[in-house]
Amino acid sequence: MAGLDDFFRGNVLAGLAVGVGAVVLAPVVLPVVAAVSKPLAKTAIKTGVILFDKGREAAAEMAEVFEDLVAEARAELEHPHPHEGAIVEGMSAAGAAHGANGGEAAASSPSQDHPGAS
């Protein structure tokens, strides 16, 4: 770029010629650039609008799911079910799990506790 700066600094006539050339070519070049860039800009804007709409739809769906979860949680707080996830008072979580699953396992396979009871 140093050569270009030296060219314009040393020769005022060359700088003036480039300026006049740009002014003369601008009416020819600008419509071509505008004709090419306008459809590209419109396509980019259309894509942005579509993506925005899809994002807004996804956010609305997520908000609806969240609102449903909050409503379910509030309903459970107002009307708790005694057997859903409740731990019996005085029993640890491990004991509650054993009590819930242990009875079913023992009833389904009595031969494990008593090998001769088949």
N, C-alpha and C positions, 0 to 999 in steps of 0.2 A: 504494500500500500504506500510505501514511501515514494516509489516511482510515480504513482498517480498524483500524490500531493505535490511533488516537485514539478510534474507536468503542468498542473493548474497554476501553481505559484509562479512559475517562470514565464508562462505564456498566457496573457490575458485574452488574447484572441482565440485560443483553443478553448478556454473556459466558456467564452461567449458563444462559440460555435456549438458546444455540447448543450448549453442552455437553450439555444434556438432550436436545435434538433429535438430536444425533449418536448418543447412546446408544439412543434410541428407534428411529431409522432403521437402525442397524447390523444388527440381526437380519434386516431386509428386504433391505438392500443387499448385505451380504456373501455370502449364498447365490447371488445373481444374478451377482456378480462372480466367485465361485468357479466357478459353472457355466460361465461364458464362458471364464475363464482356464485352467481345467484341461485342456480339449481343446487349447487353443493351446500350453500347456506340453508336453503329451504329443507333439504334432506336432513341436515344436522338438527335443525329446529324440530322437524317432525319426529325424529328419533328421540330427542329430548322430551317432547310432549308425551310420547308413548311410554317412555321409561318412567316419567313422573306419574302418569296415570296408573301404571302397573304397581309402582311403589306405594301409591296412595291406597290402592285396593288391598295390597298385602298388609299394610298397616291397619286398615279397617278390620280385616279378618282377624289379625292378631289381637286387636282391641276387643273384638267381640268374644273371642275365646277367653281372654283374660277376665272380661266382665262376667262370663258364665262361671268361671272358676270362683270368682269372688262371691257370686250369688249362691253357689253350692256351698261354699265355706260358711257363709252367713246362715244358710238354712240349717247346716249341721250344728252350728253354734246354738241356734234357737231351739232345735229339736234333736238333741244328741241321741244316737243309737247306742245302747249299752254294750253291744257286742262288737261294734266296728272299731278295731284298734284300741279298745280300752284295756287297761291293765287292772286286774283285780287288786284292790287295796291290800297291802301287806305281802304281795307277791312280786318278785323281781321280773324284769322283762324276760329273762331266760326261763324262769319258772313258768311264766304265762305261756311262752311259746311251747315249752315241753308239755304243759297241761293241755294246750289246744291240740298239739300234734300227737302227743304220746298216747292218748286214749284211742285215736283212730288207728295208729300203727299197731297197738296191742290187739285191737279187735280184728284187724284184717289178717294178722299172722300169728295165731296162738301157738303154732308148732315151734316157733323160735324159743319161746319161754319154756315149753315143756316138750322135749324132743319125742317122748313116747306117746304124746296125746293126739297123734294123727288120726 
